[in-house]
Amino acid sequence: MLSFEQLKQRLESAGQPHVLQFWSELCEEDRDTFLQELSQLDLKGLKDHCEGAVRAADSPSANLDQHIQPVPPESIGSVRKSDKSCLAEWENEGLLQISQSRVGVLLLAGGQGTRLGVQYPKGMYNVGLPSGKTLYQIQAERIHKIQELSNRKHGCKCTVPWYIMTSEFTLAPTKKFFKENNYFDLDPSNIVMFEQRMIPAVTFDGKVILQGKGKIAMAPDGNGGLYQALVDNKVLEDMKKRGVEYLHVYCVDNILVKMADPVFIGFCVSRGADCGAKVVEKAYPAEPVGVVCKVQGVSQVVEYSEFQPQTAELRGPGGELVYSAGNICNHLFTRAFLQDVAEKFKDQLKQHVALKKVPFVDSCGNHVKPTKPNGIKMEKFVFDVFPFSRNFVVFEVVREDEFSPLKNADGAATDTPTTARNSLLAQHCRWAMAAGATLLDEHGNTLPPAARSEENLLIYSLRKSTGGTKYMKKVCCENSTSLVIDILPEPLSAGLVYPESSSCASAGDSPPTQWEISPLVSYFGEGLEKLLGGRTLPTPFILDEKRAKELQAQ
Ligand SMILES: CC(=O)N[C@H]1[C@@H](OP(=O)(O)O)O[C@H](CO)[C@@H](O)[C@@H]1O
């Protein structure tokens, strides 16, 4: 640890002497903590960081729009457009790789959940499913199941290690939560938690912001901090030791995430890709998802915050969005590629600027909660390594099967606990019905057949035949061929077309059917025919392992 004098001198040469302005007012204990915190900062790089942040915030954001093009549809692999045998081949390849313990998953869980409005890690969030499971538990159970499916198919005992990148905000509570939950019955030695770096928030005139008299305002370095964190925490060495060659990286908030998805892995492997991204068709122009596109001929993601609205609105002849490959933060990397990034490219990653309201102590020592942005936070994005790939592939999946993120608190129009919960329950309802079950509602009435993904196609053709944009409030199905849609005279808010993701299980304003299937019973709808085929079952219903055994025995 540095001495006070050394620290003082370094802060002065970085142009940041104000950091110690309240030193004399701090008690002994606070001084120690502050000294420790400051010693861990990259003080040599601090000057560059502060100056760079101001420069970046000042420079007008590059207008990428003249240089971008959509990714040609023919170069995108697609679940919807591929035949069953192709999908089965990819799945087999993926399961083979998993069975040989060549696949790991990496969770990006360093975020603060500001939009969701919680003080704890998002993964600990319980969206109100009948089982009460949190996002972490659902994910852990999917790991169990994919290991089991691979083992069963290949007669082996594989491991899918779970790497979890946390931040200063999320590490301790995540650790505690996993411990309290007995690591969800996974072997703790296969769960590797590590922390990404934090960097100081800076004022518009390049001063580090003091959040308290003895504390500077720090923020995680963005999910692209992953590559530095892999190096800092020797994660690539760990992967090598375990023989992990493919890493499926995903974001904590998507309740439908198919972790270590064998189809996606198989697709990437069969194309010889070193880097791959899953996308869904964007639901509406202003949807807050990044777009996979080409910038000056190079495939990459342009984040929603950096995409011009008029470009997002562009439509093709059939009314479809020109920039429609919505990034769902699901990436596959080979270990060799990550090694390359770590050695050659990680310092070249673009810095993105976010202007935020950062609470601070003013020069008189008053705590201030700003009402408008006062601070610059610099972030790196996980997908900014795509341009360094030698063979980058894109894989389009079906939204209702694989993407329903939890971003906002209930009350917002989209991506809330309610929409996440409903998407999962609707999916489980579809699986049960597809397996041949008849489901009864609370009054003993038969529920109508569940919507299938092809319904999306009907919605699209309907949109085309009505000539472009229609503002849909709800989409639901009576049966697999007819749709009832409610067309609004205008968007709910500027440019917003309501996402068309409902199924009959969550149609109208009625609550979704309370039919939940544990991932320990089925990873993605498989294996349910033998349990549910030809049966009439009530709701609410939780198909967990115990119920599955009982059904099997009947
Ligand atoms: C830097 C980054 O990874 N941004 C991702 C990420 O957005 P957030 O708003 O940061 O959660 O998840 C979105 C999908 O939920 C994806 O579309 C977007 O590109």
The ligand as a MOL file (V3000), in Angstrom:
LIG
                    3D

  0  0  0     0  0            999 V3000
M  V30 BEGIN CTAB
M  V30 COUNTS 19 19 0 0 0
M  V30 BEGIN ATOM
M  V30 1 C -23.0940 -3.5390 -24.3050 0
M  V30 2 C -24.0530 -4.6480 -24.4920 0
M  V30 3 O -23.7010 -5.8090 -24.4090 0
M  V30 4 N -25.3060 -4.2840 -24.7960 0
M  V30 5 C -26.3310 -5.2860 -24.9890 0
M  V30 6 C -27.1560 -5.4260 -23.7190 0
M  V30 7 O -27.7930 -4.1960 -23.4680 0
M  V30 8 P -27.9830 -3.5450 -22.0130 0
M  V30 9 O -28.9740 -2.4510 -22.2080 0
M  V30 10 O -26.6150 -3.0840 -21.6490 0
M  V30 11 O -28.4530 -4.6070 -21.0790 0
M  V30 12 O -28.1390 -6.4240 -23.8810 0
M  V30 13 C -29.0430 -6.2210 -24.9870 0
M  V30 14 C -29.9650 -7.4100 -25.0430 0
M  V30 15 O -30.6830 -7.5530 -23.8760 0
M  V30 16 C -28.2540 -6.0770 -26.2870 0
M  V30 17 O -29.1130 -5.8220 -27.3590 0
M  V30 18 C -27.2510 -4.9400 -26.1530 0
M  V30 19 O -26.5240 -4.8290 -27.3450 0
M  V30 END ATOM
M  V30 BEGIN BOND
M  V30 1 1 1 2
M  V30 2 2 2 3
M  V30 3 1 2 4
M  V30 4 1 4 5
M  V30 5 1 5 6
M  V30 6 1 5 18
M  V30 7 1 6 7
M  V30 8 1 6 12
M  V30 9 1 7 8
M  V30 10 2 8 9
M  V30 11 1 8 10
M  V30 12 1 8 11
M  V30 13 1 12 13
M  V30 14 1 13 14
M  V30 15 1 13 16
M  V30 16 1 14 15
M  V30 17 1 16 17
M  V30 18 1 16 18
M  V30 19 1 18 19
M  V30 END BOND
M  V30 END CTAB
M  END
